[in-house]
Amino acid sequence: MIDLDVVNLSRFQFAATVMYHFIFVPLTLGLSFILAIMESVYVMTGRDIWRRMTMFWGTLFGINFALGVATGVVMEFQFGMNWSYYSHYVGDVFGAPLALEGLMAFFLEATFVGLFFFGWNRLSKVGHLAVTWLVAFGTNFSALWILIANGWMQNPVGAVFNPDTMRMEMTDFAAVVFNPVAQAKFVHTVSAGYVAGAMFVMSISAWYLLRRRHVDLAKRSMAVAASFGLASALSVVVLGDESGYLTTEHQKMKIAAIEAMWHTEPAPASFNLFAIPNQAERKNDFAIEIPYVMGIIGTRSLTTPLLGIDDLVRRAEVRIREGLVAYDAMQRIRANPGDTEARMTLDRTWPQLGYALLVKRHQPDLSKATDADIAQAAADTIPHVAPLFWAFRIMVAVGLYLILFFAVAFWLASRGKLDSRPALLKVALWSLPMPWIAIEAGWFVAEYGRQPWVIEGVLPTYYAASGLTLVDLAISLTIFLTLYTTLLVIGVKVMLHAIKAGPKSDLPAPRPSPADPVAAAVDAY
C-alpha cells in the first residue's frame, strides 16, 4: 500500500518551493519589459533621466533575477528526488521542454543579463538597447518552456503509452509545444507577471513621491507603469477567460469544483458568486447565484450544459472500468509480448489506464477490484472544493481591483496629476502585494484543482512519488524552507537597501554610436 503521508509531505515540499520561487518570477517577467520600454525612450530622446531610470530599476531586476535563479534550480532536482516514478513514467515527454528551457532560454537570458549590467560603457546606445530587449524576450522565452511542460501535465497530448517500456513516450513534439492549454497558460501567466512588475514600479515610485525624493524619476516611472499595468491587467482578464474555457473543455472536474457545481444544471449554468460548499453531502449549504453567467463564460454558448460533480464521478466510474480492461491487457503483454489480441485491446483502451491506477489506492491487486473499490476511486477524482472555490474568487476579486487601480492611475498620469493625489500614492504603496496574492491563488487553483492527478487522466499523484521516508522528507523540507526563507530575507533586505539609496547620479557614460564620425575617429585612434 502507498504511504499517503509521504505523498502529502512530498506535495507540500514541492508546493512550498514553487510558491517561494514564484515570488521572484513574476517580477522578473514584468520588470524586463518595463526596462526595455524605458531604455527605448532614452535612445529615442537622448534624455539622461531615462537612462538613470533604466539603470535603477535594472538593479532591482538583477537582485530579483538572482533570487529567482537560486530558488528555481533546486525545484527541478525534486522531480528525481521526490517524484522518481513520475520522472520515469513521463520523463521522455516532460524532460524535453525542461531541457530546452535550460539549454536555450536560460543561457540566452543569463548571457544578456550580464551584457545589460556590464555593457553600458562598452556598447553603443542601440547595441545596449538591443541587449535589453533580448533580456526581456529571453526571460519570457524561459517561462514559455516551463509552461509548456506544465500545460502538458494539464492536457497530455502528443504522447502514447508504450507497454514494452512501461512509459509514456512522445509521438508529436509540435502537439506538445502548441498544446492550447500550454499556450493559454503562458500568455495568462506572463501577463500576470507584467502586472506584478508594473505594481512594483508604481509602489516604489509612490514611496518616493510621498517623501519628495527623486521626483522626476518617480513621476516618469509611474507614468510608464500605469499604462503598462492597465494594458497588462486587461490582458490578464481576457486571457484568463480563454484559459477558463480550455479548462472547461479539458478538465471538467476542476471547473466544476471551482464553481462548487455539484449537479448538472440546465444550460446556461449559473455562476455561484458566494457559496458554502458541503463536500460530505455534495451540496452547497448556501449559495448566491447569478443566472446564465457561468454557462456563457465556460461554454461560450446558451445551449451547452456544464456537467456537475456527481455526473463527472459517474463518468469516472465508466472510465475506471475501461481502464481495468487496459490494465489487464498490459499485464498480458508483459507476460507474453507476442499477444496481439492484448495489444489491440491496449491500443484501444490505454487512454483510460490512469483511471485504473486510481483503484490501487484502495485495492493493490486490480484483478480483485470490487464495485465498492471502483466507487471509492471515482469519488477520489473530486478535489477539495472549498479551498478551490475561495482561491479562485480571491484571484478574480484582486484582478478586478487591479484593473480599477491602474485605470485611475492611467487617467491621472495622462493629465500629469499622479503626484498631486497623495491618497492614490498611499493606495499604490499598500497595494504592492496584491498581484502576488492573485498569482499565488491562481497557481493554487491550477495545481490543487488538478488533484488527484499529477498528469491529468494519466498518472495519479500518489502513484508518482518516490519511496522516501517521512524522516527523509522532513530533513529535506527543513533544509529547503530554511534556505529559501534566508534567501527571501536577504533578497528583501538588499532590495530595500537599493530602494532607500535611490538611483545613482554618477552613472557611466554610454559608448557613442559608431555611426558618429567623432566616435569612429576615437575608435580608429
VEXPATI-667490 format. One line per field, with one value per residue (C-alpha): residue number from 1; x, y, z. Coordinates in nm, 2 decimals, padded with zeros to 4 digits. Last residue first. Example, Ala and Ser with C-alpha at 12.3 -4.5 7.8 and 13.67 -1.06 7.14 Angstrom:
2
i = 2,1
u = 01.37,01.23
v = -00.11,-00.45
w = 00.71,00.78
//
This chain:
525
i = 525,524,523,522,521,520,519,518,517,516,515,514,513,512,511,510,509,508,507,506,505,504,503,502,501,500,499,498,497,496,495,494,493,492,491,490,489,488,487,486,485,484,483,482,481,480,479,478,477,476,475,474,473,472,471,470,469,468,467,466,465,464,463,462,461,460,459,458,457,456,455,454,453,452,451,450,449,448,447,446,445,444,443,442,441,440,439,438,437,436,435,434,433,432,431,430,429,428,427,426,425,424,423,422,421,420,419,418,417,416,415,414,413,412,411,410,409,408,407,406,405,404,403,402,401,400,399,398,397,396,395,394,393,392,391,390,389,388,387,386,385,384,383,382,381,380,379,378,377,376,375,374,373,372,371,370,369,368,367,366,365,364,363,362,361,360,359,358,357,356,355,354,353,352,351,350,349,348,347,346,345,344,343,342,341,340,339,338,337,336,335,334,333,332,331,330,329,328,327,326,325,324,323,322,321,320,319,318,317,316,315,314,313,312,311,310,309,308,307,306,305,304,303,302,301,300,299,298,297,296,295,294,293,292,291,290,289,288,287,286,285,284,283,282,281,280,279,278,277,276,275,274,273,272,271,270,269,268,267,266,265,264,263,262,261,260,259,258,257,256,255,254,253,252,251,250,249,248,247,246,245,244,243,242,241,240,239,238,237,236,235,234,233,232,231,230,229,228,227,226,225,224,223,222,221,220,219,218,217,216,215,214,213,212,211,210,209,208,207,206,205,204,203,202,201,200,199,198,197,196,195,194,193,192,191,190,189,188,187,186,185,184,183,182,181,180,179,178,177,176,175,174,173,172,171,170,169,168,167,166,165,164,163,162,161,160,159,158,157,156,155,154,153,152,151,150,149,148,147,146,145,144,143,142,141,140,139,138,137,136,135,134,133,132,131,130,129,128,127,126,125,124,123,122,121,120,119,118,117,116,115,114,113,112,111,110,109,108,107,106,105,104,103,102,101,100,99,98,97,96,95,94,93,92,91,90,89,88,87,86,85,84,83,82,81,80,79,78,77,76,75,74,73,72,71,70,69,68,67,66,65,64,63,62,61,60,59,58,57,56,55,54,53,52,51,50,49,48,47,46,45,44,43,42,41,40,39,38,37,36,35,34,33,32,31,30,29,28,27,26,25,24,23,22,21,20,19,18,17,16,15,14,13,12,11,10,9,8,7,6,5,4,3,2,1
u = 04.29,04.04,03.79,03.83,03.79,03.47,03.33,03.39,03.24,02.92,02.80,02.99,02.73,02.89,02.96,02.73,02.85,02.89,02.64,02.73,02.37,02.29,01.92,01.78,01.97,01.64,01.54,01.88,01.87,01.52,01.63,01.92,01.69,01.42,01.68,01.84,01.50,01.40,01.73,01.70,01.35,01.46,01.74,01.54,01.24,01.47,01.66,01.35,01.19,01.49,01.50,01.13,01.13,01.39,01.23,00.89,01.05,01.12,00.99,00.95,00.61,00.42,00.14,00.00,-00.03,-00.23,-00.09,-00.27,-00.61,-00.44,-00.07,-00.01,-00.37,-00.58,-00.58,-00.59,-00.76,-00.46,-00.23,-00.43,-00.63,-00.31,-00.14,-00.42,-00.41,-00.03,-00.08,-00.37,-00.18,00.13,-00.05,-00.19,00.14,00.23,-00.12,00.00,00.22,-00.03,-00.30,-00.07,00.00,-00.37,-00.44,-00.15,-00.30,-00.09,00.19,-00.03,-00.16,00.01,-00.31,-00.23,-00.09,-00.43,-00.62,-00.35,-00.36,-00.74,-00.74,-00.45,-00.65,-00.97,-00.79,-00.60,-00.93,-01.07,-00.77,-00.79,-01.15,-01.08,-00.78,-00.98,-01.27,-01.05,-00.90,-01.25,-01.39,-01.06,-01.03,-01.40,-01.39,-01.13,-01.07,-01.32,-01.15,-01.13,-01.50,-01.42,-01.17,-01.42,-01.68,-01.43,-01.33,-01.70,-01.76,-01.48,-01.12,-00.97,-00.78,-00.66,-00.44,-00.34,-00.70,-00.79,-00.51,-00.46,-00.81,-00.67,-00.44,-00.74,-00.81,-00.45,-00.52,-00.81,-00.61,-00.48,-00.82,-00.80,-00.43,-00.45,-00.71,-00.51,-00.20,-00.39,-00.51,-00.15,00.00,00.36,00.49,00.36,00.36,00.41,00.15,-00.10,-00.04,-00.10,-00.42,-00.54,-00.45,-00.64,-00.95,-00.91,-00.90,-01.24,-01.38,-01.21,-01.35,-01.71,-01.65,-01.51,-01.83,-02.03,-01.80,-01.85,-02.23,-02.20,-01.95,-02.18,-02.15,-02.17,-02.45,-02.42,-02.72,-02.65,-02.30,-01.95,-01.90,-01.75,-01.82,-02.17,-02.26,-02.11,-02.30,-02.65,-02.81,-02.60,-02.62,-02.59,-02.53,-02.59,-02.54,-02.39,-02.42,-02.21,-02.31,-01.95,-01.83,-02.05,-01.97,-02.07,-02.14,-02.09,-02.10,-02.20,-02.24,-02.55,-02.54,-02.67,-02.78,-02.98,-02.77,-02.55,-02.52,-02.24,-02.13,-01.90,-01.78,-01.41,-01.50,-01.70,-01.41,-01.16,-01.39,-01.42,-01.05,-01.01,-01.30,-01.40,-01.03,-01.00,-01.27,-01.10,-00.77,-00.96,-01.12,-00.78,-00.65,-00.91,-00.88,-00.50,-00.49,-00.69,-00.44,-00.15,-00.28,-00.35,-00.01,00.18,00.00,00.04,00.39,00.52,00.35,00.47,00.83,00.81,00.68,00.93,01.23,01.14,01.05,01.37,01.26,00.95,00.88,00.53,00.68,00.95,00.70,00.48,00.77,00.83,00.46,00.41,00.73,00.62,00.27,00.40,00.62,00.33,00.10,00.36,00.39,00.01,00.05,00.33,00.09,-00.21,00.01,00.18,-00.13,-00.32,-00.02,00.00,-00.37,-00.37,-00.08,00.14,00.47,00.33,00.15,00.47,00.66,00.44,00.49,00.64,00.66,00.47,00.64,00.61,00.90,00.72,00.37,00.43,00.18,00.12,00.23,00.14,-00.12,-00.13,-00.36,-00.29,00.05,00.12,00.05,00.31,00.58,00.47,00.46,00.83,00.92,00.74,00.88,01.23,01.11,00.97,01.30,01.48,01.24,01.30,01.68,01.68,01.51,01.78,02.06,01.91,01.90,02.27,02.35,02.14,02.31,02.65,02.82,03.11,03.01,02.67,02.78,02.83,02.48,02.29,02.57,02.54,02.16,02.22,02.41,02.17,01.87,02.03,02.16,01.82,01.63,01.83,01.99,01.79,01.45,01.52,01.60,01.28,01.08,01.22,01.20,00.83,00.79,01.05,01.04,00.67,00.69,01.05,01.03,00.69,00.83,01.11,00.89,01.07,01.43,01.42,01.15,01.29,01.60,01.39,01.30,01.66,01.74,01.44,01.52,01.87,01.76,01.47,01.70,01.95,01.67,01.53,01.86,01.91,01.56,01.63,01.95,01.76,01.51,01.79,01.97,01.67,01.56,01.91,01.90,01.55,01.68,01.97,01.74,01.86,01.50,01.48,01.75,01.62,01.26,01.38,01.56,01.24,01.04,01.31,01.33,00.95,00.98,01.22,01.04,00.73,00.89,01.14,00.86,00.65,00.94,01.05,00.76,00.72,01.02,00.88,00.55,00.73,00.95,00.64,00.44,00.72,00.76,00.38,00.34,00.62,00.46,00.13,00.29,00.49,00.17,-00.01,00.21,00.11,00.00
v = 05.60,05.42,05.41,05.78,05.86,05.65,05.82,06.16,06.04,05.92,05.60,05.41,05.53,05.68,05.44,05.52,05.74,05.57,05.69,05.94,06.03,05.70,05.60,05.55,05.45,05.36,05.14,04.97,04.90,04.77,04.54,04.40,04.35,04.17,03.95,03.86,03.78,03.57,03.39,03.30,03.18,02.97,02.81,02.74,02.61,02.39,02.25,02.18,02.01,01.80,01.67,01.62,01.44,01.19,01.14,01.07,00.80,00.81,00.56,00.83,00.97,00.92,00.68,00.93,01.19,00.97,00.93,00.96,01.14,01.47,01.42,01.47,01.37,01.36,01.65,01.90,02.17,02.18,02.28,02.54,02.67,02.71,02.87,03.13,03.20,03.25,03.50,03.69,03.73,03.83,04.10,04.24,04.26,04.62,04.76,04.95,05.18,05.24,05.32,05.57,05.73,05.74,05.92,06.16,06.28,06.56,06.33,06.15,06.47,06.48,06.45,06.12,06.00,06.07,05.86,05.59,05.58,05.55,05.27,05.10,05.09,04.97,04.69,04.60,04.57,04.34,04.11,04.11,03.99,03.73,03.58,03.58,03.42,03.14,03.08,03.06,02.79,02.60,02.59,02.49,02.21,01.96,01.77,01.51,01.24,01.04,00.96,00.75,00.55,00.49,00.37,00.14,-00.01,-00.06,-00.23,-00.47,-00.47,-00.82,-00.82,-00.47,-00.62,-00.31,-00.24,00.10,00.33,00.09,00.19,00.52,00.32,00.21,00.57,00.61,00.32,00.51,00.64,00.28,00.14,00.09,00.03,-00.19,-00.41,-00.45,-00.53,-00.79,-00.96,-00.95,-01.14,-01.15,-00.97,-01.26,-01.20,-00.82,-00.82,-01.00,-00.74,-00.46,-00.62,-00.64,-00.28,-00.18,-00.37,-00.20,00.13,00.06,00.01,00.32,00.52,00.42,00.51,00.85,00.92,00.86,01.10,01.36,01.33,01.40,01.69,01.88,01.89,02.23,02.23,02.37,02.57,02.94,02.93,03.05,02.72,02.84,03.21,03.17,02.88,03.06,03.38,03.23,03.32,03.49,03.26,03.33,03.00,02.83,02.48,02.39,02.02,01.71,01.58,01.55,01.82,02.09,02.41,02.74,02.97,03.32,03.44,03.10,03.14,02.99,02.74,02.81,02.54,02.33,02.25,01.94,01.88,01.95,02.28,02.43,02.67,02.58,02.22,02.21,02.37,02.12,01.82,01.94,01.95,01.95,02.16,02.36,02.42,02.55,02.80,02.90,02.96,03.17,03.38,03.42,03.56,03.84,03.91,03.90,04.12,04.39,04.38,04.40,04.70,04.88,04.79,04.91,05.25,05.30,05.16,05.41,05.70,05.58,05.56,05.92,06.05,05.86,05.97,06.33,06.32,06.16,06.22,06.41,06.16,06.07,06.09,05.83,05.59,05.63,05.54,05.22,05.13,05.21,05.02,04.71,04.75,04.74,04.44,04.25,04.34,04.22,03.89,03.85,03.90,03.63,03.38,03.44,03.43,03.11,02.94,02.99,02.85,02.55,02.47,02.50,02.25,02.41,02.28,01.93,01.89,02.00,01.73,01.46,01.10,01.14,00.84,00.75,00.47,00.09,00.03,-00.25,-00.13,00.20,00.47,00.75,01.11,01.42,01.55,01.54,01.83,01.96,01.80,01.91,02.26,02.24,02.14,02.41,02.65,02.58,02.62,02.96,03.10,03.08,03.26,03.53,03.60,03.57,03.82,04.07,04.02,04.04,04.38,04.49,04.37,04.55,04.87,04.81,04.80,05.10,05.31,05.18,04.91,04.92,05.20,05.04,04.68,04.54,04.53,04.45,04.23,04.01,03.99,03.90,03.59,03.49,03.51,03.31,03.05,03.02,03.01,02.77,02.49,02.51,02.58,02.33,02.06,02.14,02.13,01.78,01.64,01.62,01.39,01.12,01.19,01.07,00.74,00.75,01.11,01.04,00.73,00.94,01.21,01.33,01.32,01.30,01.56,01.74,01.83,02.07,02.28,02.33,02.54,02.77,02.92,03.04,03.15,03.36,03.51,03.62,03.77,03.96,04.13,04.20,04.35,04.58,04.70,04.73,04.96,05.20,05.15,05.21,05.51,05.66,05.61,05.77,06.07,06.11,06.24,06.11,06.11,05.80,05.61,05.71,05.62,05.27,05.24,05.29,05.05,04.78,04.82,04.79,04.47,04.31,04.44,04.24,03.90,03.93,04.05,03.75,03.50,03.63,03.53,03.23,03.06,03.07,02.92,02.65,02.56,02.53,02.34,02.09,02.03,02.01,01.75,01.54,01.57,01.45,01.16,01.05,01.07,00.88,00.57,00.35,00.00
w = -03.28,-03.50,-03.22,-03.14,-03.51,-03.53,-03.22,-03.38,-03.71,-03.52,-03.68,-03.42,-03.16,-02.86,-02.56,-02.28,-01.99,-01.66,-01.40,-01.13,-01.01,-00.86,-00.82,-00.47,-00.16,00.01,-00.29,-00.30,00.07,00.04,-00.24,-00.04,00.26,00.05,-00.10,00.23,00.38,00.08,00.07,00.43,00.38,00.09,00.28,00.59,00.39,00.18,00.48,00.68,00.38,00.31,00.67,00.70,00.36,00.46,00.80,00.64,00.43,00.06,-00.20,-00.47,-00.56,-00.88,-00.77,-00.51,-00.78,-01.01,-01.36,-01.70,-01.66,-01.59,-01.51,-01.14,-01.09,-00.77,-00.79,-01.08,-00.87,-00.64,-00.94,-01.13,-00.83,-00.62,-00.92,-00.94,-00.57,-00.59,-00.88,-00.71,-00.39,-00.58,-00.77,-00.44,-00.25,-00.36,-00.30,00.01,-00.18,-00.46,-00.21,-00.04,-00.38,-00.46,-00.14,-00.20,-00.53,-00.67,-00.78,-01.03,-01.18,-01.52,-01.71,-01.88,-01.54,-01.37,-01.62,-01.61,-01.23,-01.23,-01.48,-01.30,-00.97,-01.14,-01.33,-01.01,-00.81,-01.08,-01.06,-00.68,-00.69,-00.96,-00.76,-00.43,-00.61,-00.74,-00.40,-00.25,-00.47,-00.48,-00.10,-00.07,-00.33,-00.21,-00.53,-00.66,-00.85,-00.53,-00.56,-00.87,-00.67,-00.39,-00.65,-00.81,-00.47,-00.39,-00.72,-00.64,-00.75,-00.72,-01.05,-00.95,-00.68,-00.48,-00.38,-00.23,-00.35,-00.64,-00.77,-00.90,-01.12,-01.32,-01.41,-01.55,-01.79,-01.95,-02.25,-02.29,-02.41,-02.78,-02.82,-02.51,-02.67,-02.98,-02.78,-02.58,-02.91,-03.04,-02.75,-02.86,-02.56,-02.34,-01.96,-02.00,-02.28,-02.05,-01.78,-02.02,-02.13,-01.77,-01.72,-02.03,-01.91,-01.57,-01.75,-01.91,-01.56,-01.44,-01.74,-01.65,-01.29,-01.39,-01.59,-01.27,-01.08,-01.36,-01.32,-00.95,-00.99,-01.23,-01.61,-01.77,-02.03,-02.38,-02.50,-02.43,-02.57,-02.47,-02.28,-01.95,-01.97,-02.11,-01.88,-01.58,-01.64,-01.71,-01.37,-01.10,-00.79,-00.42,-00.24,00.10,00.23,-00.11,-00.19,-00.21,00.14,00.27,00.04,00.18,-00.01,00.14,-00.16,-00.29,-00.65,-00.78,-01.15,-01.31,-01.59,-01.94,-01.99,-01.74,-01.44,-01.38,-01.01,-00.76,-00.90,-00.64,-00.92,-00.88,-00.83,-01.15,-01.34,-01.20,-01.28,-01.64,-01.71,-02.09,-02.23,-01.92,-01.86,-02.21,-02.14,-01.82,-02.00,-02.26,-01.99,-01.82,-02.14,-02.15,-01.77,-01.78,-02.08,-01.90,-01.62,-01.87,-02.06,-01.73,-01.59,-01.89,-01.89,-01.51,-01.50,-01.77,-01.59,-01.26,-01.38,-01.52,-01.19,-00.98,-01.19,-01.18,-00.81,-00.69,-00.33,-00.23,00.06,-00.08,-00.42,-00.34,-00.18,-00.49,-00.71,-00.51,-00.53,-00.90,-01.00,-00.81,-00.94,-01.30,-01.24,-01.08,-01.37,-01.62,-01.43,-01.46,-01.83,-01.83,-01.66,-01.89,-02.21,-02.10,-01.96,-02.28,-02.48,-02.25,-02.27,-02.65,-02.68,-02.94,-02.80,-02.71,-03.04,-03.22,-03.04,-03.17,-03.06,-02.71,-02.49,-02.18,-02.00,-01.93,-02.18,-02.37,-02.28,-02.45,-02.35,-02.60,-02.64,-02.84,-02.58,-02.20,-02.10,-01.75,-01.72,-02.08,-01.97,-01.71,-01.96,-02.20,-01.90,-01.83,-02.19,-02.22,-01.90,-02.04,-02.36,-02.14,-01.98,-02.31,-02.47,-02.19,-02.19,-02.56,-02.54,-02.30,-02.53,-02.83,-02.62,-02.54,-02.91,-02.99,-02.73,-02.82,-02.61,-02.37,-02.13,-02.05,-02.12,-01.78,-01.65,-01.97,-02.10,-01.80,-01.84,-02.20,-02.11,-01.84,-02.07,-02.35,-02.11,-01.95,-02.28,-02.48,-02.28,-01.96,-02.11,-02.39,-02.13,-01.94,-02.27,-02.34,-01.99,-01.97,-02.27,-02.22,-01.84,-01.83,-01.64,-01.51,-01.39,-01.23,-01.07,-00.92,-00.78,-00.46,-00.56,-00.94,-00.99,-00.69,-00.89,-01.10,-00.80,-00.68,-00.99,-00.94,-00.60,-00.69,-01.04,-00.90,-00.63,-00.90,-01.11,-00.82,-00.75,-01.12,-01.16,-00.86,-01.03,-01.36,-01.20,-01.12,-01.45,-01.66,-01.46,-01.49,-01.86,-01.88,-01.69,-01.94,-02.21,-02.55,-02.68,-02.89,-02.70,-02.36,-02.46,-02.57,-02.24,-02.05,-02.26,-02.24,-01.86,-01.83,-02.04,-01.80,-01.49,-01.56,-01.62,-01.34,-01.10,-01.20,-01.14,-00.79,-00.56,-00.79,-00.65,-00.29,-00.41,-00.61,-00.31,-00.08,-00.34,-00.39,-00.01,00.04,-00.23,-00.09,00.25,00.10,-00.08,00.23,00.44,00.17,00.22,-00.08,00.00
//
